[in-house]
Amino acid sequence: MNDIFRAFGRALVSQMHPRMLMLTVIPFVLATVLWGGLIWWGWEPIMGTARTLLEGSVFTSWIYSMLDWLGLQSLRTVVAPLFVLTLAIPLVIASMLVFISLFSVPAVLKHLERSYPDLHKARGGSIAGSVFQALGNTVVFLLLIVITLPLWLIPPFFALIPPVLWGWLTYRVMTYDALAEHATAEERKTLMKRHRVPLLTMGVVVGLLGSAPTLLWVWSAVIIFLFPVVLAGTLWLYVLIFIFSALWFGHFCLRALTDLRAERAAITPPPAGPDVIDLAPSDVRRIEQS
């Protein structure tokens, strides 16, 4: 637990560095262009499809009945936008994670190398491996969302399932990227197995941090004219949070790798030096007799 808090403090200090703040620009621009453009040009068709699907839904009828009972008939108009945004949020955050993994994490790791100058680079990962890990884990993550989505509407699952899923995705992607340059494949697997609980805990915390901009985004659908501004702000907050998580995982994983190698070096006997001569028993007896 101390290692988690130590890495958290060091990541917080690193996040304030101007270079780390500048790393938020590229993923933010890419995500804004992609999702802002999609929402801008496709909002009406998307909303029309959503309303068509919801009109015949028993669940929607139940929501409308609850709103009528509470005297909130005017909120019927926001049911479809909230439904669309709820489905879009996982896609947006997953794409942000991929963008950051490709464009920001390598620069983050170069920044972290200053804190670990003596750590040997084994280069057990690659850019292709990072892309494969990000995309593969994202596909699994989205499948898990589809499978568990009905439970999101039932207390207390709606408060438990999303952070756990985000935590799993974040820890899988960030751990690979943090160790790709310095660890061997065997060292990476060992560390992920040994520190699975702390890494998953860190991922869940990042998921909880990411829930704040998510709530801002969802509630902006109620005040629709503020939605474009809130969308841009939440996308930038997502980038900031994920870069912080890259720093957090980077400090934790590189420290854990340093400890693992020190532990193995302590239990492994040093190789024989050039002055050590391996003599046969007969040669030893001849030397003793002389």
TIROMI-157142 format. One record per residue (C-alpha): residue number from 1; residue in three letters; y, z, x. Coordinates in steps of 0.1 Angstrom, whole numbers, plus 5000, padded with zeros to 4 digits. Layout:
N
R NUM ala Y Z X
...
***
This chain:
290
R 1 met 5000 5000 5000
R 2 asn 5024 5007 5029
R 3 asp 5018 4972 5042
R 4 ile 5028 4958 5008
R 5 phe 5061 4978 5008
R 6 arg 5068 4970 5044
R 7 ala 5063 4933 5039
R 8 phe 5085 4935 5007
R 9 gly 5114 4951 5026
R 10 arg 5112 4926 5054
R 11 ala 5110 4897 5029
R 12 leu 5141 4911 5012
R 13 val 5160 4911 5044
R 14 ser 5148 4876 5053
R 15 gln 5158 4863 5019
R 16 met 5195 4871 5026
R 17 his 5195 4847 5056
R 18 pro 5217 4817 5049
R 19 arg 5189 4793 5059
R 20 met 5165 4809 5033
R 21 leu 5192 4805 5006
R 22 met 5196 4769 5015
R 23 leu 5159 4763 5010
R 24 thr 5164 4767 4973
R 25 val 5184 4735 4970
R 26 ile 5157 4708 4973
R 27 pro 5131 4723 4949
R 28 phe 5160 4731 4925
R 29 val 5173 4696 4925
R 30 leu 5138 4681 4921
R 31 ala 5129 4704 4892
R 32 thr 5163 4699 4875
R 33 val 5160 4661 4877
R 34 leu 5124 4661 4865
R 35 trp 5125 4686 4836
R 36 gly 5162 4683 4828
R 37 gly 5158 4645 4824
R 38 leu 5126 4648 4804
R 39 ile 5141 4673 4780
R 40 trp 5174 4653 4778
R 41 trp 5158 4620 4770
R 42 gly 5126 4632 4752
R 43 trp 5139 4662 4732
R 44 glu 5140 4646 4698
R 45 pro 5105 4629 4700
R 46 ile 5090 4661 4714
R 47 met 5106 4682 4687
R 48 gly 5095 4658 4660
R 49 thr 5059 4659 4672
R 50 ala 5060 4697 4675
R 51 arg 5074 4701 4639
R 52 thr 5047 4677 4626
R 53 leu 5019 4698 4643
R 54 leu 5034 4731 4631
R 55 glu 5040 4722 4595
R 56 gly 5003 4721 4587
R 57 ser 4995 4752 4607
R 58 val 4983 4784 4591
R 59 phe 4999 4804 4619
R 60 thr 5033 4787 4613
R 61 ser 5030 4796 4576
R 62 trp 5024 4832 4585
R 63 ile 5055 4832 4608
R 64 tyr 5076 4817 4580
R 65 ser 5064 4843 4556
R 66 met 5073 4871 4580
R 67 leu 5108 4856 4585
R 68 asp 5113 4853 4548
R 69 trp 5101 4889 4543
R 70 leu 5126 4901 4569
R 71 gly 5154 4880 4554
R 72 leu 5156 4858 4585
R 73 gln 5151 4824 4569
R 74 ser 5177 4809 4592
R 75 leu 5154 4815 4622
R 76 arg 5129 4789 4609
R 77 thr 5147 4763 4628
R 78 val 5140 4779 4662
R 79 val 5102 4782 4657
R 80 ala 5095 4746 4669
R 81 pro 5119 4749 4699
R 82 leu 5103 4782 4709
R 83 phe 5068 4767 4706
R 84 val 5078 4737 4728
R 85 leu 5094 4759 4754
R 86 thr 5064 4783 4754
R 87 leu 5041 4754 4763
R 88 ala 5066 4739 4788
R 89 ile 5072 4771 4808
R 90 pro 5037 4771 4826
R 91 leu 5042 4734 4835
R 92 val 5077 4740 4848
R 93 ile 5067 4770 4869
R 94 ala 5036 4753 4882
R 95 ser 5056 4722 4893
R 96 met 5082 4745 4910
R 97 leu 5053 4762 4929
R 98 val 5041 4728 4941
R 99 phe 5076 4717 4951
R 100 ile 5083 4749 4971
R 101 ser 5048 4747 4987
R 102 leu 5057 4712 5000
R 103 phe 5094 4714 5009
R 104 ser 5103 4751 5015
R 105 val 5072 4770 5027
R 106 pro 5070 4751 5061
R 107 ala 5106 4761 5068
R 108 val 5099 4796 5057
R 109 leu 5070 4799 5081
R 110 lys 5091 4786 5110
R 111 his 5116 4813 5102
R 112 leu 5089 4839 5101
R 113 glu 5076 4828 5136
R 114 arg 5105 4847 5151
R 115 ser 5090 4880 5139
R 116 tyr 5056 4871 5153
R 117 pro 5062 4852 5186
R 118 asp 5029 4862 5202
R 119 leu 5007 4851 5173
R 120 his 4985 4822 5184
R 121 lys 4985 4791 5161
R 122 ala 4950 4782 5152
R 123 arg 4961 4756 5127
R 124 gly 4933 4761 5103
R 125 gly 4952 4744 5075
R 126 ser 4971 4713 5069
R 127 ile 4997 4697 5046
R 128 ala 4970 4678 5028
R 129 gly 4950 4711 5024
R 130 ser 4982 4728 5010
R 131 val 4987 4700 4985
R 132 phe 4950 4701 4975
R 133 gln 4951 4739 4971
R 134 ala 4983 4738 4951
R 135 leu 4972 4711 4927
R 136 gly 4936 4723 4924
R 137 asn 4946 4759 4916
R 138 thr 4973 4747 4892
R 139 val 4947 4727 4873
R 140 val 4925 4758 4870
R 141 phe 4955 4778 4861
R 142 leu 4965 4754 4832
R 143 leu 4929 4754 4820
R 144 leu 4929 4792 4819
R 145 ile 4962 4791 4799
R 146 val 4946 4768 4773
R 147 ile 4916 4790 4770
R 148 thr 4935 4822 4767
R 149 leu 4965 4809 4747
R 150 pro 4953 4824 4714
R 151 leu 4952 4858 4730
R 152 trp 4988 4856 4740
R 153 leu 4998 4863 4704
R 154 ile 4978 4895 4702
R 155 pro 4991 4928 4716
R 156 pro 4985 4939 4743
R 157 phe 4971 4907 4757
R 158 phe 5005 4889 4755
R 159 ala 5018 4914 4781
R 160 leu 4987 4914 4803
R 161 ile 4973 4879 4805
R 162 pro 5004 4859 4817
R 163 pro 5012 4881 4847
R 164 val 4976 4882 4858
R 165 leu 4973 4844 4856
R 166 trp 5006 4839 4875
R 167 gly 4995 4865 4900
R 168 trp 4962 4847 4907
R 169 leu 4980 4813 4911
R 170 thr 5007 4827 4933
R 171 tyr 4983 4846 4956
R 172 arg 4960 4816 4960
R 173 val 4988 4791 4968
R 174 met 5010 4814 4989
R 175 thr 4982 4829 5009
R 176 tyr 4969 4795 5020
R 177 asp 5004 4783 5030
R 178 ala 5012 4816 5048
R 179 leu 4981 4813 5070
R 180 ala 4977 4775 5073
R 181 glu 4996 4773 5106
R 182 his 4983 4804 5124
R 183 ala 4948 4813 5111
R 184 thr 4915 4795 5114
R 185 ala 4897 4787 5081
R 186 glu 4873 4816 5088
R 187 glu 4901 4840 5094
R 188 arg 4919 4829 5062
R 189 lys 4887 4834 5041
R 190 thr 4882 4868 5058
R 191 leu 4917 4880 5051
R 192 met 4917 4867 5015
R 193 lys 4884 4886 5009
R 194 arg 4895 4918 5027
R 195 his 4930 4919 5011
R 196 arg 4922 4904 4977
R 197 val 4935 4934 4957
R 198 pro 4968 4937 4976
R 199 leu 4974 4900 4975
R 200 leu 4967 4898 4937
R 201 thr 4990 4928 4932
R 202 met 5018 4910 4950
R 203 gly 5011 4879 4929
R 204 val 5013 4899 4897
R 205 val 5046 4914 4908
R 206 val 5060 4879 4915
R 207 gly 5048 4869 4880
R 208 leu 5066 4898 4865
R 209 leu 5098 4889 4884
R 210 gly 5095 4854 4871
R 211 ser 5093 4867 4835
R 212 ala 5131 4875 4836
R 213 pro 5143 4839 4839
R 214 thr 5116 4829 4814
R 215 leu 5130 4852 4788
R 216 leu 5165 4839 4794
R 217 trp 5152 4803 4790
R 218 val 5132 4810 4758
R 219 trp 5161 4829 4741
R 220 ser 5185 4801 4750
R 221 ala 5167 4780 4724
R 222 val 5182 4802 4698
R 223 ile 5217 4794 4710
R 224 ile 5210 4757 4716
R 225 phe 5244 4747 4730
R 226 leu 5238 4771 4760
R 227 phe 5204 4757 4767
R 228 pro 5213 4732 4795
R 229 val 5233 4758 4814
R 230 val 5206 4784 4810
R 231 leu 5179 4759 4820
R 232 ala 5197 4751 4853
R 233 gly 5202 4788 4860
R 234 thr 5166 4797 4853
R 235 leu 5152 4769 4874
R 236 trp 5173 4781 4904
R 237 leu 5161 4817 4898
R 238 tyr 5125 4804 4898
R 239 val 5130 4788 4931
R 240 leu 5147 4819 4946
R 241 ile 5118 4841 4934
R 242 phe 5091 4818 4947
R 243 ile 5108 4815 4981
R 244 phe 5111 4853 4982
R 245 ser 5073 4854 4974
R 246 ala 5067 4830 5003
R 247 leu 5085 4854 5026
R 248 trp 5067 4884 5012
R 249 phe 5032 4868 5015
R 250 gly 5041 4854 5049
R 251 his 5051 4888 5063
R 252 phe 5020 4904 5048
R 253 cys 4995 4878 5058
R 254 leu 5008 4873 5094
R 255 arg 5008 4910 5099
R 256 ala 4972 4912 5085
R 257 leu 4962 4884 5108
R 258 thr 4977 4902 5138
R 259 asp 4957 4933 5129
R 260 leu 4925 4913 5124
R 261 arg 4927 4897 5158
R 262 ala 4935 4930 5175
R 263 glu 4906 4946 5157
R 264 arg 4882 4919 5169
R 265 ala 4896 4919 5204
R 266 ala 4889 4957 5206
R 267 ile 4853 4954 5197
R 268 thr 4846 4922 5217
R 269 pro 4838 4928 5254
R 270 pro 4860 4908 5278
R 271 pro 4844 4877 5295
R 272 ala 4833 4881 5330
R 273 gly 4860 4873 5355
R 274 pro 4858 4848 5383
R 275 asp 4849 4875 5409
R 276 val 4818 4887 5390
R 277 ile 4786 4872 5404
R 278 asp 4754 4873 5384
R 279 leu 4727 4882 5410
R 280 ala 4690 4879 5405
R 281 pro 4669 4912 5409
R 282 ser 4654 4900 5442
R 283 asp 4689 4894 5456
R 284 val 4700 4928 5446
R 285 arg 4670 4945 5464
R 286 arg 4677 4924 5495
R 287 ile 4714 4935 5496
R 288 glu 4703 4972 5491
R 289 gln 4678 4970 5519
R 290 ser 4704 4955 5543
***
